[in-house]
Amino acid sequence: MGSKFATAQESPDLKRFLNQSVSQSVSQSVSKSGRQAGSQSVRQAGRKAVSQSGRHQTDRQTDQTRQDKTEHTDRQADRQMDRQTDNQTDRQTEIQSVKQTVSQSVRQIDRQTDRHSDRQTNGQCDH
């Protein structure tokens, strides 16, 4: 039973069919790999864009945080300076008040001493 198959060289129809089949197969394969490469490229570009966007967002947040901290530090420094100024003013006021009180007391003592001296001089001393 020796059945013989025709080769592509012997049958033009077989040759055309094989060429068409191979061509179609190659075309589908190229198309599919192109789609895969294209979608992979799109996915990578998307990931990269999201990553960059996330980095930009993080950078903006970091800048904002840094600015907030600086403003907070500045406000703290201002409040500290205000407290120091207030404390200094309070101390100066207190010192001035004590000086005034001492000065008044000294004048009062001087007047009493002067009156006492006058009485002694005029012979009005009780001793």
Secondary structure, 3 states (H helix, E strand, C coil): CCCCCCCCCCCHHHHHHHHHHHHHHHHHHHHHHHHHHHHHHHHHHHHHHHHHHHHHHHHHHHHHHHHHHHHHHHHHHHHHHHHHHHHHHHHHHHHHHHHHHHHHHHHHHHHHHHHHHHHHHCCCCCC
